[in-house]
Each structure stands twice: as structure tokens, then as C-alpha cells.
Amino acid sequence: MERRNLLPRWHSVSTTQPLVLAAELAAAWSDIQAHHRDLPDLASPEALIGESSSACGTRLGFERLLHEAAHGLAAAREIRDTSRAGRYHNRRFLLLASELGLAHPVEPHASSGFSQVTMLTETEERYAATIERLERALGAHQQAVAGSVDGGVLRAFRGPAARHGSSGGGVRVKAVCGCGRNVRVVPSVLAQASIVCGACQQPFKIA
């Protein structure tokens, strides 16, 4: 499809909707932090919007946010919870997910491990108000990016996958070098190879 055919739909989307949804994602994350004090901040909630393919789940919602929070706890506690470039979720991830109110079938998936976690009933009840608020924001965002085609069927523009397909989205944490400079990085990226500071020649390490 030629680029000029995509532009009208892209530019017709309200520029305020992604900002509203990002704000609601950040607020929901703060609600999770209220129950898990060592969970780091969500550096870029907008990175989760439009992600269409990920080992962490393709549907954006509160359940997905809890999944990302498990990775956040792993980063804060320096726990290696995934392998195979972040695709395979191991039993350490499952323990963290359980702490956040998520459950998984007994047997792991062959390629993604314990990634397919789901919310427990008591978790839904605990975060009922947060879930309702986030679902409203998601619904408004989906309506904004959807276009009507023949027969009234709605199709939405989907952005490229960020977390595992390229440089990585999701939870970024602060890493510090010997001279005190810091960068924000996805822990799985730092686990693959050291990032060295150009000033002090020391590797960045998660604070």
C-alpha cells in the first residue's frame, strides 16, 4: 500500500488519546506500586501502546501491566527471570508473577515458558477500580485509532512490536557507572552484554 493512502487515517487520530492512555497506564502502575514498594517506576508507558506481538502478551490491559510489573520486580531484585532474548519466562518469573496475583497452568509453554499468566479472582477484586478506569481509557483509545470500512467493520492501525522485536519497550531501570552517570535500560538487554561508559570505562550496572 502506498504511503499516501495511510496518511489520512493516521492523521485523523486525536493526538490527545495516546497521552490520556499513557497517563492512565502510569496511574495504574502507581496503584500496583502501592502494594509492591520495591517495584521501580514505569519509564515509558507509551512504549506499551501499539505493541502488537510480544512474548508478554499481545493485548494491552491491566493483566498485561501486572505481567510487566513482574519483570520490574525482577529488575529491582536483580533476578534473571527470562532467557532466549526475553521470550522464555522461567520459574523465577512465575514466583514473581504469583506475588503480584497472577497464576499459570502447571506445565510451561515450549517456547515462552510461564509467560501466559492470568489474573486471579482476588487480584481483580483488589484492583477493580483501577481496572475499570484503565479499560475506559483503552476503549476510548481504540475507538480513536479505529476506522470504519465496508460493512461497518472496524480496523485499527497497529504499531511495530517494541519489547522483543527491536531495542525493547516495557520496563526500563536505571543503570549507573563508576563516575556516577546513569542510563535507562531494559535489564534483558544489559544481560546480553555490558554497556561501558565512555568517560570512566566502567560498565553500567543496575542501581
SULNORLIN-V150914 format. One record per residue. N is the residue number from 0. SS is DSSP state (alpha for helix, beta for strand, coil for the rest). OMEGA is omega in whole degrees, 0 to 359 (NA if undefined). D_FIRST is the distance of its C-alpha to the first C-alpha in Angstrom with 1 decimal. Layout:
n = [N & N]
ss = [SS & SS]
omega = [OMEGA & OMEGA]
d_first = [D_FIRST & D_FIRST]
This chain:
n = [0 & 1 & 2 & 3 & 4 & 5 & 6 & 7 & 8 & 9 & 10 & 11 & 12 & 13 & 14 & 15 & 16 & 17 & 18 & 19 & 20 & 21 & 22 & 23 & 24 & 25 & 26 & 27 & 28 & 29 & 30 & 31 & 32 & 33 & 34 & 35 & 36 & 37 & 38 & 39 & 40 & 41 & 42 & 43 & 44 & 45 & 46 & 47 & 48 & 49 & 50 & 51 & 52 & 53 & 54 & 55 & 56 & 57 & 58 & 59 & 60 & 61 & 62 & 63 & 64 & 65 & 66 & 67 & 68 & 69 & 70 & 71 & 72 & 73 & 74 & 75 & 76 & 77 & 78 & 79 & 80 & 81 & 82 & 83 & 84 & 85 & 86 & 87 & 88 & 89 & 90 & 91 & 92 & 93 & 94 & 95 & 96 & 97 & 98 & 99 & 100 & 101 & 102 & 103 & 104 & 105 & 106 & 107 & 108 & 109 & 110 & 111 & 112 & 113 & 114 & 115 & 116 & 117 & 118 & 119 & 120 & 121 & 122 & 123 & 124 & 125 & 126 & 127 & 128 & 129 & 130 & 131 & 132 & 133 & 134 & 135 & 136 & 137 & 138 & 139 & 140 & 141 & 142 & 143 & 144 & 145 & 146 & 147 & 148 & 149 & 150 & 151 & 152 & 153 & 154 & 155 & 156 & 157 & 158 & 159 & 160 & 161 & 162 & 163 & 164 & 165 & 166 & 167 & 168 & 169 & 170 & 171 & 172 & 173 & 174 & 175 & 176 & 177 & 178 & 179 & 180 & 181 & 182 & 183 & 184 & 185 & 186 & 187 & 188 & 189 & 190 & 191 & 192 & 193 & 194 & 195 & 196 & 197 & 198 & 199 & 200 & 201 & 202 & 203 & 204 & 205 & 206]
ss = [coil & coil & alpha & alpha & alpha & alpha & alpha & alpha & alpha & alpha & alpha & alpha & coil & coil & alpha & alpha & alpha & alpha & alpha & alpha & alpha & alpha & alpha & alpha & alpha & alpha & alpha & alpha & alpha & alpha & alpha & alpha & alpha & coil & coil & coil & coil & coil & coil & coil & coil & coil & coil & coil & alpha & alpha & alpha & alpha & coil & coil & coil & coil & coil & coil & coil & coil & coil & coil & coil & coil & coil & alpha & alpha & alpha & alpha & alpha & alpha & alpha & alpha & alpha & alpha & alpha & alpha & alpha & alpha & alpha & coil & coil & coil & coil & coil & beta & beta & coil & coil & coil & coil & beta & beta & coil & alpha & alpha & alpha & alpha & alpha & alpha & alpha & alpha & alpha & coil & coil & beta & beta & coil & coil & coil & coil & coil & beta & coil & coil & coil & beta & coil & coil & coil & coil & beta & beta & coil & alpha & alpha & alpha & alpha & alpha & alpha & coil & alpha & alpha & alpha & alpha & alpha & alpha & alpha & alpha & alpha & alpha & alpha & alpha & alpha & alpha & alpha & alpha & alpha & alpha & beta & beta & beta & coil & alpha & alpha & alpha & coil & beta & beta & beta & coil & coil & coil & coil & coil & coil & coil & coil & coil & coil & coil & coil & coil & coil & coil & coil & beta & beta & beta & beta & coil & coil & coil & coil & coil & beta & beta & beta & beta & coil & alpha & alpha & alpha & alpha & alpha & alpha & coil & coil & coil & beta & coil & coil & coil & coil & coil & coil & beta & coil & beta & beta & coil]
omega = [182 & 183 & 184 & 179 & 180 & 188 & 182 & 181 & 182 & 184 & 178 & 180 & 178 & 180 & 180 & 185 & 178 & 179 & 178 & 181 & 178 & 178 & 179 & 176 & 179 & 179 & 178 & 178 & 178 & 177 & 177 & 180 & 179 & 179 & 182 & 191 & 182 & 177 & 180 & 178 & 174 & 189 & 184 & 180 & 180 & 179 & 180 & 184 & 177 & 178 & 189 & 181 & 183 & 175 & 180 & 179 & 183 & 182 & 179 & 180 & 184 & 177 & 177 & 180 & 176 & 177 & 179 & 179 & 176 & 176 & 178 & 177 & 178 & 179 & 182 & 183 & 180 & 178 & 177 & 187 & 179 & 173 & 181 & 179 & 177 & 184 & 183 & 181 & 187 & 183 & 175 & 174 & 182 & 178 & 178 & 178 & 178 & 178 & 181 & 178 & 178 & 180 & 181 & 174 & 185 & 185 & 177 & 175 & 185 & 185 & 183 & 177 & 184 & 184 & 186 & 180 & 180 & 181 & 172 & 181 & 181 & 177 & 176 & 180 & 181 & 185 & 186 & 182 & 179 & 180 & 180 & 181 & 181 & 179 & 176 & 180 & 178 & 179 & 179 & 180 & 181 & 177 & 181 & 183 & 181 & 177 & 180 & 178 & 183 & 178 & 178 & 180 & 182 & 175 & 183 & 174 & 178 & 178 & 180 & 176 & 184 & 193 & 186 & 184 & 183 & 186 & 175 & 174 & 175 & 189 & 173 & 180 & 182 & 174 & 187 & 177 & 183 & 181 & 174 & 175 & 180 & 176 & 174 & 186 & 173 & 185 & 182 & 177 & 180 & 180 & 182 & 180 & 181 & 171 & 187 & 178 & 179 & 182 & 184 & 179 & 177 & 179 & 175 & 178 & 181 & 183 & NA]
d_first = [0.0 & 3.8 & 6.5 & 8.5 & 6.9 & 7.8 & 11.1 & 13.2 & 13.1 & 13.9 & 16.6 & 18.1 & 19.3 & 22.9 & 23.7 & 27.0 & 25.7 & 24.9 & 28.2 & 30.1 & 28.8 & 29.5 & 33.0 & 33.6 & 32.6 & 35.1 & 37.7 & 37.3 & 37.6 & 40.8 & 42.2 & 41.8 & 43.5 & 46.4 & 47.2 & 46.4 & 47.8 & 46.7 & 43.0 & 41.4 & 39.2 & 35.5 & 34.3 & 30.7 & 30.0 & 26.6 & 25.6 & 25.8 & 23.4 & 19.9 & 21.1 & 19.5 & 21.4 & 25.0 & 28.3 & 29.7 & 27.8 & 24.4 & 25.8 & 26.9 & 30.4 & 34.0 & 34.4 & 31.7 & 33.5 & 36.8 & 35.1 & 34.1 & 37.6 & 39.1 & 37.3 & 38.7 & 42.2 & 41.8 & 40.9 & 43.8 & 46.2 & 45.0 & 44.2 & 41.8 & 40.1 & 37.2 & 36.6 & 34.0 & 31.9 & 32.4 & 31.3 & 34.7 & 36.8 & 40.5 & 43.6 & 44.1 & 40.8 & 42.1 & 45.3 & 43.6 & 41.3 & 44.5 & 46.0 & 43.2 & 43.7 & 41.1 & 42.0 & 40.7 & 41.7 & 44.5 & 42.5 & 39.6 & 36.2 & 36.1 & 33.2 & 33.1 & 36.9 & 37.9 & 34.5 & 34.3 & 36.9 & 37.4 & 39.4 & 43.0 & 44.4 & 46.7 & 43.8 & 42.0 & 45.2 & 45.8 & 42.5 & 42.2 & 42.0 & 39.5 & 37.2 & 37.4 & 36.5 & 33.5 & 32.2 & 32.4 & 30.4 & 27.7 & 27.6 & 27.2 & 24.5 & 22.5 & 23.0 & 21.8 & 18.4 & 17.9 & 16.3 & 17.8 & 16.0 & 17.9 & 21.3 & 21.3 & 19.6 & 18.5 & 15.5 & 15.6 & 13.5 & 15.0 & 15.7 & 16.6 & 20.0 & 22.7 & 26.0 & 26.0 & 22.7 & 23.4 & 26.3 & 27.1 & 27.3 & 30.0 & 33.6 & 34.6 & 38.3 & 40.5 & 41.8 & 44.7 & 46.2 & 49.8 & 49.9 & 48.4 & 44.9 & 42.2 & 38.5 & 36.3 & 35.0 & 33.8 & 36.9 & 35.1 & 33.8 & 37.4 & 38.8 & 36.9 & 38.6 & 40.7 & 39.4 & 42.2 & 43.2 & 43.4 & 46.5 & 48.8 & 47.2 & 47.4 & 44.7 & 43.1 & 44.4 & 43.4 & 46.0]
